[in-house]
């Protein structure tokens, strides 16, 4: 029964993301091209090889939990096949560069199929210079309890999903964020 529920959640996430993808396909391609172009022109950094760091649901819950420090933790759940996810990644990358040296940690939690970890996810991580910020989570291990324990709004039915935490304060955003929305949310933690 659990496998049926998890399969339904993953299918729902794929369907929700797929529907949005068709509506914004052209603008996503433009955003991705702009991001790739700016990356090549502005950054002369060497590509950091992608290291597969797989987290269990329990380990993921630990990184989502309250930390006893003044760091803002920004956790973005995404998949490489999700158009809206790819559309917002350049916004996160810009904020990462802008906030470098500040007490903020960006983590991208990948929900791609394990079969894609060595191919699509690796390629994406290296092309976007996000190798040090991506962790892998096997969606087939997620249960409804994982979602109800960690989140108020998210049931795992769609991505992207962003969870921010600083101490006791949290923010949950289901769906793609514009640069303005991301900026506003990050500013609310200052």
C-alpha positions as CSV (number, residue, x, y, z in Angstrom):
1,X,0.0,0.0,0.0
2,X,2.9,2.4,0.9
3,X,4.5,1.8,-2.5
4,X,1.2,2.6,-4.2
5,X,0.9,5.9,-2.3
6,X,4.5,6.8,-3.0
7,X,4.1,6.0,-6.7
8,X,0.9,8.1,-6.8
9,X,2.8,11.0,-5.1
10,X,5.7,10.8,-7.6
11,X,3.3,10.5,-10.6
12,X,1.4,13.6,-9.3
13,X,4.6,15.5,-8.9
14,X,5.7,14.6,-12.4
15,X,2.2,15.5,-13.9
16,X,2.0,18.8,-12.1
17,X,5.5,19.8,-13.2
18,X,4.9,18.5,-16.7
19,X,1.8,20.6,-17.2
20,X,3.5,23.8,-16.1
21,X,6.5,22.9,-18.3
22,X,4.5,23.0,-21.5
23,X,3.2,26.5,-20.7
24,X,6.6,28.0,-20.1
25,X,8.8,25.9,-22.3
26,X,10.1,28.8,-24.4
27,X,10.9,31.1,-21.6
28,X,12.6,28.3,-19.7
29,X,14.9,27.6,-22.6
30,X,15.7,31.3,-22.8
31,X,16.4,31.5,-19.0
32,X,18.6,28.4,-19.2
33,X,20.6,29.8,-22.1
34,X,21.0,33.1,-20.3
35,X,22.2,31.4,-17.2
36,X,24.6,29.2,-19.1
37,X,25.9,32.2,-21.0
38,X,26.4,34.3,-17.9
39,X,28.1,31.4,-16.2
40,X,30.6,31.0,-19.0
41,X,31.3,34.7,-19.3
42,X,31.3,35.7,-15.6
43,X,32.9,32.8,-14.0
44,X,36.3,31.4,-14.9
45,X,36.1,28.8,-12.2
46,X,37.0,25.2,-13.0
47,X,34.2,22.7,-13.1
48,X,33.8,21.0,-9.7
49,X,33.3,17.2,-10.3
50,X,29.9,16.0,-9.0
51,X,30.1,13.7,-6.0
52,X,27.0,11.6,-5.3
53,X,25.8,12.4,-1.8
54,X,22.7,10.4,-1.1
55,X,20.6,11.2,1.9
56,X,18.0,9.0,3.5
57,X,14.7,10.5,4.5
58,X,15.9,10.6,8.2
59,X,19.1,12.4,7.2
60,X,17.1,14.8,5.1
61,X,14.9,15.5,8.1
62,X,18.0,16.3,10.1
63,X,19.2,19.0,7.7
64,X,15.7,20.5,7.6
65,X,15.5,20.6,11.4
66,X,16.2,23.5,13.7
67,X,19.9,24.3,14.0
68,X,21.3,26.2,17.0
69,X,23.1,28.9,15.1
70,X,22.3,32.1,13.1
71,X,22.5,30.5,9.6
72,X,19.7,30.7,7.1
73,X,19.2,27.3,5.5
74,X,17.6,27.4,2.0
75,X,16.6,23.9,0.8
76,X,15.2,23.6,-2.7
77,X,13.6,20.3,-3.7
78,X,13.9,19.9,-7.5
79,X,14.4,17.5,-10.4
80,X,16.2,18.0,-13.7
81,X,13.1,17.0,-15.7
82,X,11.0,19.7,-14.0
83,X,10.8,22.8,-16.2
84,X,9.6,25.2,-13.4
85,X,12.5,23.9,-11.2
86,X,15.0,24.7,-13.9
87,X,13.4,28.1,-14.5
88,X,14.1,29.2,-10.9
89,X,17.6,27.8,-10.5
90,X,19.3,30.9,-12.0
91,X,17.6,33.0,-9.3
92,X,19.1,30.9,-6.6
93,X,22.5,30.9,-8.2
94,X,22.4,34.7,-8.4
95,X,21.4,35.0,-4.7
96,X,24.2,32.5,-3.7
97,X,26.8,34.7,-5.4
98,X,25.2,37.9,-3.9
99,X,25.1,36.4,-0.4
100,X,28.6,34.7,-0.4
101,X,30.3,35.2,2.9
102,X,27.0,35.6,4.8
103,X,25.6,33.0,7.1
104,X,23.4,31.3,4.6
105,X,23.5,27.8,3.2
106,X,21.8,26.8,-0.1
107,X,21.1,23.1,-0.6
108,X,19.4,21.6,-3.7
109,X,17.7,18.3,-2.9
110,X,17.4,16.3,-6.1
111,X,14.4,14.0,-6.5
112,X,15.4,12.5,-9.9
113,X,15.2,8.8,-10.4
114,X,18.4,7.0,-9.2
115,X,18.9,6.0,-12.8
116,X,19.5,9.6,-13.6
117,X,22.0,10.4,-10.8
118,X,25.1,9.5,-12.8
119,X,23.9,11.1,-16.1
120,X,21.3,14.0,-16.0
121,X,22.0,15.1,-12.5
122,X,25.8,14.9,-12.8
123,X,25.7,16.9,-16.1
124,X,23.3,19.5,-14.6
125,X,25.4,19.9,-11.4
126,X,28.7,20.3,-13.3
127,X,27.2,22.6,-16.0
128,X,25.6,24.9,-13.4
129,X,28.6,24.8,-11.0
130,X,26.3,23.4,-8.2
131,X,28.2,20.2,-7.5
132,X,28.9,21.2,-3.9
133,X,25.3,22.2,-3.3
134,X,23.3,19.1,-4.5
135,X,22.3,16.1,-2.5
136,X,20.3,13.2,-3.7
137,X,17.1,11.8,-2.2
138,X,15.5,8.6,-3.4
139,X,11.9,9.5,-3.8
140,X,10.8,5.9,-3.6
141,X,11.8,6.0,0.1
142,X,9.6,8.9,1.0
143,X,6.4,8.2,3.0
144,X,3.5,10.5,3.8
145,X,4.9,10.7,7.4
146,X,8.1,12.3,6.0
147,X,6.1,15.2,4.6
148,X,3.7,15.7,7.5
149,X,6.7,15.6,10.0
150,X,8.8,18.1,8.1
151,X,6.4,20.5,6.4
152,X,3.1,22.4,7.1
153,X,2.2,23.0,3.4
154,X,3.9,20.4,1.3
155,X,2.6,16.8,0.8
156,X,5.1,15.9,-1.9
157,X,2.5,16.2,-4.7
158,X,4.5,18.8,-6.8
159,X,7.8,20.5,-7.2
160,X,9.7,22.8,-7.0
161,X,9.4,23.3,-3.3
162,X,11.6,25.5,-1.2
163,X,11.9,25.3,2.6
164,X,13.8,28.0,4.4
165,X,14.7,28.0,8.1
166,X,16.6,30.2,10.5
167,X,16.2,29.2,14.1
168,X,12.4,28.8,14.8
169,X,11.3,30.8,11.7
170,X,10.4,28.9,8.6
171,X,9.0,29.6,5.1
172,X,7.6,27.1,2.7
173,X,7.0,27.9,-1.0
174,X,5.4,25.4,-3.4
175,X,6.0,26.3,-7.0
176,X,8.6,28.3,-8.9
177,X,9.8,31.6,-7.5
178,X,10.6,34.7,-9.4
179,X,13.7,36.7,-8.5
180,X,11.6,39.3,-6.7
181,X,9.8,36.7,-4.6
182,X,13.0,34.9,-3.7
183,X,14.6,38.2,-2.7
184,X,11.6,39.1,-0.6
185,X,11.6,35.8,1.2
186,X,15.4,35.9,1.9
187,X,15.1,39.5,3.2
188,X,12.4,38.5,5.6
189,X,14.9,36.4,7.6
190,X,17.2,39.4,8.3
